[in-house]
Amino acid sequence: MGNVGNTTGSMLYGFGAFLVIYLAGVLIYQVVLWIQKWKRKKKDGEQENG
């Protein structure tokens, strides 16, 4: 019984680690997209003013 619980906990920990890494990757990707969009917007604004 104890062994099964240990295996389940290990699996849960592995899944949790994967989830954290996945969410971090998605978050970084969204931030990069937002920065690119913001830079493009800023560039367009400068062109309009010029």
mmCIF entry with sequence, helices, sheets and N, C-alpha, C, O atoms, coordinates in Angstrom:
data_MODEL
# 
_entry.id   MODEL 
# 
_entity.id                         1 
_entity.type                       polymer 
_entity.pdbx_number_of_molecules   1 
# 
_entity_poly.entity_id                      1 
_entity_poly.type                           'polypeptide(L)' 
_entity_poly.nstd_linkage                   no 
_entity_poly.nstd_monomer                   no 
_entity_poly.pdbx_seq_one_letter_code       MGNVGNTTGSMLYGFGAFLVIYLAGVLIYQVVLWIQKWKRKKKDGEQENG 
_entity_poly.pdbx_seq_one_letter_code_can   MGNVGNTTGSMLYGFGAFLVIYLAGVLIYQVVLWIQKWKRKKKDGEQENG 
_entity_poly.pdbx_strand_id                 A 
# 
loop_
_entity_poly_seq.entity_id 
_entity_poly_seq.num 
_entity_poly_seq.mon_id 
_entity_poly_seq.hetero 
1 1  MET n 
1 2  GLY n 
1 3  ASN n 
1 4  VAL n 
1 5  GLY n 
1 6  ASN n 
1 7  THR n 
1 8  THR n 
1 9  GLY n 
1 10 SER n 
1 11 MET n 
1 12 LEU n 
1 13 TYR n 
1 14 GLY n 
1 15 PHE n 
1 16 GLY n 
1 17 ALA n 
1 18 PHE n 
1 19 LEU n 
1 20 VAL n 
1 21 ILE n 
1 22 TYR n 
1 23 LEU n 
1 24 ALA n 
1 25 GLY n 
1 26 VAL n 
1 27 LEU n 
1 28 ILE n 
1 29 TYR n 
1 30 GLN n 
1 31 VAL n 
1 32 VAL n 
1 33 LEU n 
1 34 TRP n 
1 35 ILE n 
1 36 GLN n 
1 37 LYS n 
1 38 TRP n 
1 39 LYS n 
1 40 ARG n 
1 41 LYS n 
1 42 LYS n 
1 43 LYS n 
1 44 ASP n 
1 45 GLY n 
1 46 GLU n 
1 47 GLN n 
1 48 GLU n 
1 49 ASN n 
1 50 GLY n 
# 
_struct_asym.id          A 
_struct_asym.entity_id   1 
# 
_struct_conf.conf_type_id            HELX_P 
_struct_conf.id                      HELX_P1 
_struct_conf.pdbx_PDB_helix_id       AA1 
_struct_conf.beg_label_comp_id       GLY 
_struct_conf.beg_label_asym_id       A 
_struct_conf.beg_label_seq_id        2 
_struct_conf.pdbx_beg_PDB_ins_code   ? 
_struct_conf.end_label_comp_id       ASN 
_struct_conf.end_label_asym_id       A 
_struct_conf.end_label_seq_id        49 
_struct_conf.pdbx_end_PDB_ins_code   ? 
_struct_conf.beg_auth_comp_id        GLY 
_struct_conf.beg_auth_asym_id        A 
_struct_conf.beg_auth_seq_id         2 
_struct_conf.end_auth_comp_id        ASN 
_struct_conf.end_auth_asym_id        A 
_struct_conf.end_auth_seq_id         49 
_struct_conf.pdbx_PDB_helix_class    1 
_struct_conf.details                 ? 
_struct_conf.pdbx_PDB_helix_length   48 
# 
_struct_conf_type.id          HELX_P 
_struct_conf_type.criteria    ? 
_struct_conf_type.reference   ? 
# 
loop_
_atom_site.group_PDB 
_atom_site.id 
_atom_site.type_symbol 
_atom_site.label_atom_id 
_atom_site.label_alt_id 
_atom_site.label_comp_id 
_atom_site.label_asym_id 
_atom_site.label_entity_id 
_atom_site.label_seq_id 
_atom_site.pdbx_PDB_ins_code 
_atom_site.Cartn_x 
_atom_site.Cartn_y 
_atom_site.Cartn_z 
_atom_site.occupancy 
_atom_site.B_iso_or_equiv 
_atom_site.pdbx_formal_charge 
_atom_site.auth_seq_id 
_atom_site.auth_comp_id 
_atom_site.auth_asym_id 
_atom_site.auth_atom_id 
_atom_site.pdbx_PDB_model_num 
ATOM 1   N N  . MET A 1 1  ? 0.837 -1.199 0.000   1.00 0.00 ? 1  MET A N  1 
ATOM 2   C CA . MET A 1 1  ? 0.000 0.000  0.000   1.00 0.00 ? 1  MET A CA 1 
ATOM 3   C C  . MET A 1 1  ? 0.887 1.271  0.000   1.00 0.00 ? 1  MET A C  1 
ATOM 4   O O  . MET A 1 1  ? 0.677 2.206  -0.773  1.00 0.00 ? 1  MET A O  1 
ATOM 5   N N  . GLY A 1 2  ? 1.864 1.252  0.887   1.00 0.00 ? 2  GLY A N  1 
ATOM 6   C CA . GLY A 1 2  ? 2.745 2.417  0.973   1.00 0.00 ? 2  GLY A CA 1 
ATOM 7   C C  . GLY A 1 2  ? 3.483 2.654  -0.335  1.00 0.00 ? 2  GLY A C  1 
ATOM 8   O O  . GLY A 1 2  ? 3.698 3.797  -0.739  1.00 0.00 ? 2  GLY A O  1 
ATOM 9   N N  . ASN A 1 3  ? 3.874 1.554  -1.001  1.00 0.00 ? 3  ASN A N  1 
ATOM 10  C CA . ASN A 1 3  ? 4.611 1.681  -2.253  1.00 0.00 ? 3  ASN A CA 1 
ATOM 11  C C  . ASN A 1 3  ? 3.745 2.326  -3.336  1.00 0.00 ? 3  ASN A C  1 
ATOM 12  O O  . ASN A 1 3  ? 4.210 3.174  -4.097  1.00 0.00 ? 3  ASN A O  1 
ATOM 13  N N  . VAL A 1 4  ? 2.480 1.909  -3.390  1.00 0.00 ? 4  VAL A N  1 
ATOM 14  C CA . VAL A 1 4  ? 1.557 2.462  -4.389  1.00 0.00 ? 4  VAL A CA 1 
ATOM 15  C C  . VAL A 1 4  ? 1.377 3.968  -4.150  1.00 0.00 ? 4  VAL A C  1 
ATOM 16  O O  . VAL A 1 4  ? 1.397 4.761  -5.091  1.00 0.00 ? 4  VAL A O  1 
ATOM 17  N N  . GLY A 1 5  ? 1.201 4.346  -2.881  1.00 0.00 ? 5  GLY A N  1 
ATOM 18  C CA . GLY A 1 5  ? 1.023 5.754  -2.552  1.00 0.00 ? 5  GLY A CA 1 
ATOM 19  C C  . GLY A 1 5  ? 2.250 6.551  -2.956  1.00 0.00 ? 5  GLY A C  1 
ATOM 20  O O  . GLY A 1 5  ? 2.136 7.677  -3.441  1.00 0.00 ? 5  GLY A O  1 
ATOM 21  N N  . ASN A 1 6  ? 3.432 5.961  -2.755  1.00 0.00 ? 6  ASN A N  1 
ATOM 22  C CA . ASN A 1 6  ? 4.669 6.637  -3.104  1.00 0.00 ? 6  ASN A CA 1 
ATOM 23  C C  . ASN A 1 6  ? 4.738 6.862  -4.613  1.00 0.00 ? 6  ASN A C  1 
ATOM 24  O O  . ASN A 1 6  ? 5.125 7.935  -5.076  1.00 0.00 ? 6  ASN A O  1 
ATOM 25  N N  . THR A 1 7  ? 4.355 5.829  -5.374  1.00 0.00 ? 7  THR A N  1 
ATOM 26  C CA . THR A 1 7  ? 4.385 5.938  -6.841  1.00 0.00 ? 7  THR A CA 1 
ATOM 27  C C  . THR A 1 7  ? 3.402 7.009  -7.312  1.00 0.00 ? 7  THR A C  1 
ATOM 28  O O  . THR A 1 7  ? 3.716 7.800  -8.202  1.00 0.00 ? 7  THR A O  1 
ATOM 29  N N  . THR A 1 8  ? 2.223 7.029  -6.717  1.00 0.00 ? 8  THR A N  1 
ATOM 30  C CA . THR A 1 8  ? 1.218 8.023  -7.094  1.00 0.00 ? 8  THR A CA 1 
ATOM 31  C C  . THR A 1 8  ? 1.734 9.427  -6.792  1.00 0.00 ? 8  THR A C  1 
ATOM 32  O O  . THR A 1 8  ? 1.572 10.343 -7.599  1.00 0.00 ? 8  THR A O  1 
ATOM 33  N N  . GLY A 1 9  ? 2.352 9.589  -5.630  1.00 0.00 ? 9  GLY A N  1 
ATOM 34  C CA . GLY A 1 9  ? 2.892 10.891 -5.255  1.00 0.00 ? 9  GLY A CA 1 
ATOM 35  C C  . GLY A 1 9  ? 3.975 11.316 -6.231  1.00 0.00 ? 9  GLY A C  1 
ATOM 36  O O  . GLY A 1 9  ? 4.048 12.485 -6.610  1.00 0.00 ? 9  GLY A O  1 
ATOM 37  N N  . SER A 1 10 ? 4.820 10.371 -6.643  1.00 0.00 ? 10 SER A N  1 
ATOM 38  C CA . SER A 1 10 ? 5.892 10.672 -7.585  1.00 0.00 ? 10 SER A CA 1 
ATOM 39  C C  . SER A 1 10 ? 5.305 11.098 -8.929  1.00 0.00 ? 10 SER A C  1 
ATOM 40  O O  . SER A 1 10 ? 5.768 12.056 -9.547  1.00 0.00 ? 10 SER A O  1 
ATOM 41  N N  . MET A 1 11 ? 4.273 10.366 -9.370  1.00 0.00 ? 11 MET A N  1 
ATOM 42  C CA . MET A 1 11 ? 3.613 10.709 -10.635 1.00 0.00 ? 11 MET A CA 1 
ATOM 43  C C  . MET A 1 11 ? 2.986 12.098 -10.550 1.00 0.00 ? 11 MET A C  1 
ATOM 44  O O  . MET A 1 11 ? 3.093 12.904 -11.474 1.00 0.00 ? 11 MET A O  1 
ATOM 45  N N  . LEU A 1 12 ? 2.331 12.357 -9.420  1.00 0.00 ? 12 LEU A N  1 
ATOM 46  C CA . LEU A 1 12 ? 1.680 13.645 -9.217  1.00 0.00 ? 12 LEU A CA 1 
ATOM 47  C C  . LEU A 1 12 ? 2.727 14.767 -9.234  1.00 0.00 ? 12 LEU A C  1 
ATOM 48  O O  . LEU A 1 12 ? 2.498 15.830 -9.813  1.00 0.00 ? 12 LEU A O  1 
ATOM 49  N N  . TYR A 1 13 ? 3.871 14.520 -8.597  1.00 0.00 ? 13 TYR A N  1 
ATOM 50  C CA . TYR A 1 13 ? 4.941 15.512 -8.546  1.00 0.00 ? 13 TYR A CA 1 
ATOM 51  C C  . TYR A 1 13 ? 5.475 15.781 -9.957  1.00 0.00 ? 13 TYR A C  1 
ATOM 52  O O  . TYR A 1 13 ? 5.704 16.926 -10.345 1.00 0.00 ? 13 TYR A O  1 
ATOM 53  N N  . GLY A 1 14 ? 5.666 14.687 -10.718 1.00 0.00 ? 14 GLY A N  1 
ATOM 54  C CA . GLY A 1 14 ? 6.157 14.825 -12.092 1.00 0.00 ? 14 GLY A CA 1 
ATOM 55  C C  . GLY A 1 14 ? 5.176 15.610 -12.945 1.00 0.00 ? 14 GLY A C  1 
ATOM 56  O O  . GLY A 1 14 ? 5.576 16.475 -13.725 1.00 0.00 ? 14 GLY A O  1 
ATOM 57  N N  . PHE A 1 15 ? 3.892 15.310 -12.796 1.00 0.00 ? 15 PHE A N  1 
ATOM 58  C CA . PHE A 1 15 ? 2.851 16.010 -13.548 1.00 0.00 ? 15 PHE A CA 1 
ATOM 59  C C  . PHE A 1 15 ? 2.814 17.489 -13.148 1.00 0.00 ? 15 PHE A C  1 
ATOM 60  O O  . PHE A 1 15 ? 2.659 18.370 -13.993 1.00 0.00 ? 15 PHE A O  1 
ATOM 61  N N  . GLY A 1 16 ? 2.958 17.738 -11.848 1.00 0.00 ? 16 GLY A N  1 
ATOM 62  C CA . GLY A 1 16 ? 2.962 19.118 -11.358 1.00 0.00 ? 16 GLY A CA 1 
ATOM 63  C C  . GLY A 1 16 ? 4.136 19.897 -11.937 1.00 0.00 ? 16 GLY A C  1 
ATOM 64  O O  . GLY A 1 16 ? 3.986 21.049 -12.345 1.00 0.00 ? 16 GLY A O  1 
ATOM 65  N N  . ALA A 1 17 ? 5.312 19.259 -11.971 1.00 0.00 ? 17 ALA A N  1 
ATOM 66  C CA . ALA A 1 17 ? 6.506 19.909 -12.522 1.00 0.00 ? 17 ALA A CA 1 
ATOM 67  C C  . ALA A 1 17 ? 6.279 20.216 -14.003 1.00 0.00 ? 17 ALA A C  1 
ATOM 68  O O  . ALA A 1 17 ? 6.611 21.304 -14.475 1.00 0.00 ? 17 ALA A O  1 
ATOM 69  N N  . PHE A 1 18 ? 5.712 19.248 -14.734 1.00 0.00 ? 18 PHE A N  1 
ATOM 70  C CA . PHE A 1 18 ? 5.423 19.431 -16.160 1.00 0.00 ? 18 PHE A CA 1 
ATOM 71  C C  . PHE A 1 18 ? 4.441 20.587 -16.364 1.00 0.00 ? 18 PHE A C  1 
ATOM 72  O O  . PHE A 1 18 ? 4.607 21.406 -17.269 1.00 0.00 ? 18 PHE A O  1 
ATOM 73  N N  . LEU A 1 19 ? 3.421 20.638 -15.510 1.00 0.00 ? 19 LEU A N  1 
ATOM 74  C CA . LEU A 1 19 ? 2.406 21.682 -15.605 1.00 0.00 ? 19 LEU A CA 1 
ATOM 75  C C  . LEU A 1 19 ? 3.037 23.060 -15.373 1.00 0.00 ? 19 LEU A C  1 
ATOM 76  O O  . LEU A 1 19 ? 2.743 24.014 -16.093 1.00 0.00 ? 19 LEU A O  1 
ATOM 77  N N  . VAL A 1 20 ? 3.907 23.152 -14.361 1.00 0.00 ? 20 VAL A N  1 
ATOM 78  C CA . VAL A 1 20 ? 4.568 24.426 -14.048 1.00 0.00 ? 20 VAL A CA 1 
ATOM 79  C C  . VAL A 1 20 ? 5.423 24.875 -15.235 1.00 0.00 ? 20 VAL A C  1 
ATOM 80  O O  . VAL A 1 20 ? 5.387 26.040 -15.630 1.00 0.00 ? 20 VAL A O  1 
ATOM 81  N N  . ILE A 1 21 ? 6.192 23.940 -15.799 1.00 0.00 ? 21 ILE A N  1 
ATOM 82  C CA . ILE A 1 21 ? 7.061 24.262 -16.938 1.00 0.00 ? 21 ILE A CA 1 
ATOM 83  C C  . ILE A 1 21 ? 6.206 24.683 -18.140 1.00 0.00 ? 21 ILE A C  1 
ATOM 84  O O  . ILE A 1 21 ? 6.536 25.640 -18.840 1.00 0.00 ? 21 ILE A O  1 
ATOM 85  N N  . TYR A 1 22 ? 5.114 23.962 -18.367 1.00 0.00 ? 22 TYR A N  1 
ATOM 86  C CA . TYR A 1 22 ? 4.220 24.262 -19.493 1.00 0.00 ? 22 TYR A CA 1 
ATOM 87  C C  . TYR A 1 22 ? 3.613 25.659 -19.339 1.00 0.00 ? 22 TYR A C  1 
ATOM 88  O O  . TYR A 1 22 ? 3.602 26.449 -20.283 1.00 0.00 ? 22 TYR A O  1 
ATOM 89  N N  . LEU A 1 23 ? 3.108 25.952 -18.132 1.00 0.00 ? 23 LEU A N  1 
ATOM 90  C CA . LEU A 1 23 ? 2.496 27.260 -17.879 1.00 0.00 ? 23 LEU A CA 1 
ATOM 91  C C  . LEU A 1 23 ? 3.535 28.372 -18.015 1.00 0.00 ? 23 LEU A C  1 
ATOM 92  O O  . LEU A 1 23 ? 3.240 29.438 -18.555 1.00 0.00 ? 23 LEU A O  1 
ATOM 93  N N  . ALA A 1 24 ? 4.751 28.123 -17.524 1.00 0.00 ? 24 ALA A N  1 
ATOM 94  C CA . ALA A 1 24 ? 5.820 29.117 -17.626 1.00 0.00 ? 24 ALA A CA 1 
ATOM 95  C C  . ALA A 1 24 ? 6.126 29.388 -19.100 1.00 0.00 ? 24 ALA A C  1 
ATOM 96  O O  . ALA A 1 24 ? 6.309 30.537 -19.501 1.00 0.00 ? 24 ALA A O  1 
ATOM 97  N N  . GLY A 1 25 ? 6.179 28.317 -19.904 1.00 0.00 ? 25 GLY A N  1 
ATOM 98  C CA . GLY A 1 25 ? 6.450 28.469 -21.336 1.00 0.00 ? 25 GLY A CA 1 
ATOM 99  C C  . GLY A 1 25 ? 5.363 29.279 -22.021 1.00 0.00 ? 25 GLY A C  1 
ATOM 100 O O  . GLY A 1 25 ? 5.658 30.167 -22.821 1.00 0.00 ? 25 GLY A O  1 
ATOM 101 N N  . VAL A 1 26 ? 4.105 28.978 -21.710 1.00 0.00 ? 26 VAL A N  1 
ATOM 102 C CA . VAL A 1 26 ? 2.977 29.707 -22.302 1.00 0.00 ? 26 VAL A CA 1 
ATOM 103 C C  . VAL A 1 26 ? 3.039 31.179 -21.892 1.00 0.00 ? 26 VAL A C  1 
ATOM 104 O O  . VAL A 1 26 ? 2.820 32.070 -22.713 1.00 0.00 ? 26 VAL A O  1 
ATOM 105 N N  . LEU A 1 27 ? 3.338 31.422 -20.623 1.00 0.00 ? 27 LEU A N  1 
ATOM 106 C CA . LEU A 1 27 ? 3.399 32.785 -20.107 1.00 0.00 ? 27 LEU A CA 1 
ATOM 107 C C  . LEU A 1 27 ? 4.498 33.574 -20.822 1.00 0.00 ? 27 LEU A C  1 
ATOM 108 O O  . LEU A 1 27 ? 4.275 34.706 -21.251 1.00 0.00 ? 27 LEU A O  1 
ATOM 109 N N  . ILE A 1 28 ? 5.691 32.969 -20.948 1.00 0.00 ? 28 ILE A N  1 
ATOM 110 C CA . ILE A 1 28 ? 6.814 33.620 -21.626 1.00 0.00 ? 28 ILE A CA 1 
ATOM 111 C C  . ILE A 1 28 ? 6.439 33.908 -23.081 1.00 0.00 ? 28 ILE A C  1 
ATOM 112 O O  . ILE A 1 28 ? 6.732 34.986 -23.600 1.00 0.00 ? 28 ILE A O  1 
ATOM 113 N N  . TYR A 1 29 ? 5.787 32.937 -23.738 1.00 0.00 ? 29 TYR A N  1 
ATOM 114 C CA . TYR A 1 29 ? 5.378 33.096 -25.139 1.00 0.00 ? 29 TYR A CA 1 
ATOM 115 C C  . TYR A 1 29 ? 4.415 34.274 -25.285 1.00 0.00 ? 29 TYR A C  1 
ATOM 116 O O  . TYR A 1 29 ? 4.547 35.083 -26.203 1.00 0.00 ? 29 TYR A O  1 
ATOM 117 N N  . GLN A 1 30 ? 3.446 34.362 -24.373 1.00 0.00 ? 30 GLN A N  1 
ATOM 118 C CA . GLN A 1 30 ? 2.473 35.453 -24.415 1.00 0.00 ? 30 GLN A CA 1 
ATOM 119 C C  . GLN A 1 30 ? 3.161 36.797 -24.183 1.00 0.00 ? 30 GLN A C  1 
ATOM 120 O O  . GLN A 1 30 ? 2.830 37.785 -24.838 1.00 0.00 ? 30 GLN A O  1 
ATOM 121 N N  . VAL A 1 31 ? 4.116 36.837 -23.252 1.00 0.00 ? 31 VAL A N  1 
ATOM 122 C CA . VAL A 1 31 ? 4.844 38.080 -22.957 1.00 0.00 ? 31 VAL A CA 1 
ATOM 123 C C  . VAL A 1 31 ? 5.636 38.521 -24.182 1.00 0.00 ? 31 VAL A C  1 
ATOM 124 O O  . VAL A 1 31 ? 5.658 39.705 -24.518 1.00 0.00 ? 31 VAL A O  1 
ATOM 125 N N  . VAL A 1 32 ? 6.292 37.561 -24.855 1.00 0.00 ? 32 VAL A N  1 
ATOM 126 C CA . VAL A 1 32 ? 7.081 37.871 -26.055 1.00 0.00 ? 32 VAL A CA 1 
ATOM 127 C C  . VAL A 1 32 ? 6.165 38.435 -27.142 1.00 0.00 ? 32 VAL A C  1 
ATOM 128 O O  . VAL A 1 32 ? 6.503 39.426 -27.790 1.00 0.00 ? 32 VAL A O  1 
ATOM 129 N N  . LEU A 1 33 ? 5.009 37.805 -27.340 1.00 0.00 ? 33 LEU A N  1 
ATOM 130 C CA . LEU A 1 33 ? 4.053 38.289 -28.348 1.00 0.00 ? 33 LEU A CA 1 
ATOM 131 C C  . LEU A 1 33 ? 3.595 39.702 -27.994 1.00 0.00 ? 33 LEU A C  1 
ATOM 132 O O  . LEU A 1 33 ? 3.499 40.561 -28.870 1.00 0.00 ? 33 LEU A O  1 
ATOM 133 N N  . TRP A 1 34 ? 3.313 39.944 -26.713 1.00 0.00 ? 34 TRP A N  1 
ATOM 134 C CA . TRP A 1 34 ? 2.836 41.249 -26.258 1.00 0.00 ? 34 TRP A CA 1 
ATOM 135 C C  . TRP A 1 34 ? 3.904 42.320 -26.491 1.00 0.00 ? 34 TRP A C  1 
ATOM 136 O O  . TRP A 1 34 ? 3.594 43.428 -26.927 1.00 0.00 ? 34 TRP A O  1 
ATOM 137 N N  . ILE A 1 35 ? 5.176 41.979 -26.193 1.00 0.00 ? 35 ILE A N  1 
ATOM 138 C CA . ILE A 1 35 ? 6.287 42.924 -26.383 1.00 0.00 ? 35 ILE A CA 1 
ATOM 139 C C  . ILE A 1 35 ? 6.436 43.252 -27.867 1.00 0.00 ? 35 ILE A C  1 
ATOM 140 O O  . ILE A 1 35 ? 6.620 44.413 -28.232 1.00 0.00 ? 35 ILE A O  1 
ATOM 141 N N  . GLN A 1 36 ? 6.356 42.226 -28.725 1.00 0.00 ? 36 GLN A N  1 
ATOM 142 C CA . GLN A 1 36 ? 6.480 42.453 -30.169 1.00 0.00 ? 36 GLN A CA 1 
ATOM 143 C C  . GLN A 1 36 ? 5.355 43.361 -30.655 1.00 0.00 ? 36 GLN A C  1 
ATOM 144 O O  . GLN A 1 36 ? 5.591 44.277 -31.442 1.00 0.00 ? 36 GLN A O  1 
ATOM 145 N N  . LYS A 1 37 ? 4.136 43.109 -30.189 1.00 0.00 ? 37 LYS A N  1 
ATOM 146 C CA . LYS A 1 37 ? 2.974 43.911 -30.576 1.00 0.00 ? 37 LYS A CA 1 
ATOM 147 C C  . LYS A 1 37 ? 3.155 45.347 -30.091 1.00 0.00 ? 37 LYS A C  1 
ATOM 148 O O  . LYS A 1 37 ? 2.865 46.295 -30.821 1.00 0.00 ? 37 LYS A O  1 
ATOM 149 N N  . TRP A 1 38 ? 3.643 45.507 -28.841 1.00 0.00 ? 38 TRP A N  1 
ATOM 150 C CA . TRP A 1 38 ? 3.847 46.829 -28.251 1.00 0.00 ? 38 TRP A CA 1 
ATOM 151 C C  . TRP A 1 38 ? 4.921 47.592 -29.023 1.00 0.00 ? 38 TRP A C  1 
ATOM 152 O O  . TRP A 1 38 ? 4.766 48.786 -29.282 1.00 0.00 ? 38 TRP A O  1 
ATOM 153 N N  . LYS A 1 39 ? 6.016 46.907 -29.394 1.00 0.00 ? 39 LYS A N  1 
ATOM 154 C CA . LYS A 1 39 ? 7.097 47.542 -30.155 1.00 0.00 ? 39 LYS A CA 1 
ATOM 155 C C  . LYS A 1 39 ? 6.580 48.001 -31.512 1.00 0.00 ? 39 LYS A C  1 
ATOM 156 O O  . LYS A 1 39 ? 6.874 49.113 -31.952 1.00 0.00 ? 39 LYS A O  1 
ATOM 157 N N  . ARG A 1 40 ? 5.799 47.130 -32.184 1.00 0.00 ? 40 ARG A N  1 
ATOM 158 C CA . ARG A 1 40 ? 5.256 47.458 -33.503 1.00 0.00 ? 40 ARG A CA 1 
ATOM 159 C C  . ARG A 1 40 ? 4.321 48.666 -33.395 1.00 0.00 ? 40 ARG A C  1 
ATOM 160 O O  . ARG A 1 40 ? 4.341 49.561 -34.240 1.00 0.00 ? 40 ARG A O  1 
ATOM 161 N N  . LYS A 1 41 ? 3.499 48.671 -32.333 1.00 0.00 ? 41 LYS A N  1 
ATOM 162 C CA . LYS A 1 41 ? 2.550 49.761 -32.108 1.00 0.00 ? 41 LYS A CA 1 
ATOM 163 C C  . LYS A 1 41 ? 3.322 51.070 -31.889 1.00 0.00 ? 41 LYS A C  1 
ATOM 164 O O  . LYS A 1 41 ? 2.966 52.112 -32.439 1.00 0.00 ? 41 LYS A O  1 
ATOM 165 N N  . LYS A 1 42 ? 4.375 50.998 -31.084 1.00 0.00 ? 42 LYS A N  1 
ATOM 166 C CA . LYS A 1 42 ? 5.184 52.174 -30.789 1.00 0.00 ? 42 LYS A CA 1 
ATOM 167 C C  . LYS A 1 42 ? 5.846 52.687 -32.072 1.00 0.00 ? 42 LYS A C  1 
ATOM 168 O O  . LYS A 1 42 ? 5.901 53.893 -32.315 1.00 0.00 ? 42 LYS A O  1 
ATOM 169 N N  . LYS A 1 43 ? 6.348 51.751 -32.887 1.00 0.00 ? 43 LYS A N  1 
ATOM 170 C CA . LYS A 1 43 ? 7.008 52.099 -34.148 1.00 0.00 ? 43 LYS A CA 1 
ATOM 171 C C  . LYS A 1 43 ? 6.012 52.793 -35.083 1.00 0.00 ? 43 LYS A C  1 
ATOM 172 O O  . LYS A 1 43 ? 6.328 53.818 -35.687 1.00 0.00 ? 43 LYS A O  1 
ATOM 173 N N  . ASP A 1 44 ? 4.806 52.224 -35.196 1.00 0.00 ? 44 ASP A N  1 
ATOM 174 C CA . ASP A 1 44 ? 3.778 52.800 -36.060 1.00 0.00 ? 44 ASP A CA 1 
ATOM 175 C C  . ASP A 1 44 ? 3.418 54.210 -35.576 1.00 0.00 ? 44 ASP A C  1 
ATOM 176 O O  . ASP A 1 44 ? 3.233 55.123 -36.381 1.00 0.00 ? 44 ASP A O  1 
ATOM 177 N N  . GLY A 1 45 ? 3.321 54.375 -34.261 1.00 0.00 ? 45 GLY A N  1 
ATOM 178 C CA . GLY A 1 45 ? 2.988 55.678 -33.700 1.00 0.00 ? 45 GLY A CA 1 
ATOM 179 C C  . GLY A 1 45 ? 4.048 56.706 -34.058 1.00 0.00 ? 45 GLY A C  1 
ATOM 180 O O  . GLY A 1 45 ? 3.716 57.848 -34.376 1.00 0.00 ? 45 GLY A O  1 
ATOM 181 N N  . GLU A 1 46 ? 5.321 56.318 -34.012 1.00 0.00 ? 46 GLU A N  1 
ATOM 182 C CA . GLU A 1 46 ? 6.408 57.235 -34.349 1.00 0.00 ? 46 GLU A CA 1 
ATOM 183 C C  . GLU A 1 46 ? 6.328 57.627 -35.822 1.00 0.00 ? 46 GLU A C  1 
ATOM 184 O O  . GLU A 1 46 ? 6.558 58.784 -36.175 1.00 0.00 ? 46 GLU A O  1 
ATOM 185 N N  . GLN A 1 47 ? 6.001 56.663 -36.678 1.00 0.00 ? 47 GLN A N  1 
ATOM 186 C CA . GLN A 1 47 ? 5.894 56.934 -38.115 1.00 0.00 ? 47 GLN A CA 1 
ATOM 187 C C  . GLN A 1 47 ? 4.742 57.900 -38.392 1.00 0.00 ? 47 GLN A C  1 
ATOM 188 O O  . GLN A 1 47 ? 4.868 58.802 -39.220 1.00 0.00 ? 47 GLN A O  1 
ATOM 189 N N  . GLU A 1 48 ? 3.619 57.707 -37.695 1.00 0.00 ? 48 GLU A N  1 
ATOM 190 C CA . GLU A 1 48 ? 2.457 58.579 -37.889 1.00 0.00 ? 48 GLU A CA 1 
ATOM 191 C C  . GLU A 1 48 ? 2.797 60.013 -37.468 1.00 0.00 ? 48 GLU A C  1 
ATOM 192 O O  . GLU A 1 48 ? 2.429 60.968 -38.153 1.00 0.00 ? 48 GLU A O  1 
ATOM 193 N N  . ASN A 1 49 ? 3.497 60.159 -36.343 1.00 0.00 ? 49 ASN A N  1 
ATOM 194 C CA . ASN A 1 49 ? 3.850 61.481 -35.842 1.00 0.00 ? 49 ASN A CA 1 
ATOM 195 C C  . ASN A 1 49 ? 4.866 62.143 -36.769 1.00 0.00 ? 49 ASN A C  1 
ATOM 196 O O  . ASN A 1 49 ? 4.826 63.356 -36.971 1.00 0.00 ? 49 ASN A O  1 
ATOM 197 N N  . GLY A 1 50 ? 5.782 61.343 -37.335 1.00 0.00 ? 50 GLY A N  1 
ATOM 198 C CA . GLY A 1 50 ? 6.828 61.876 -38.208 1.00 0.00 ? 50 GLY A CA 1 
ATOM 199 C C  . GLY A 1 50 ? 6.229 62.251 -39.549 1.00 0.00 ? 50 GLY A C  1 
ATOM 200 O O  . GLY A 1 50 ? 6.943 62.722 -40.434 1.00 0.00 ? 50 GLY A O  1 
# 
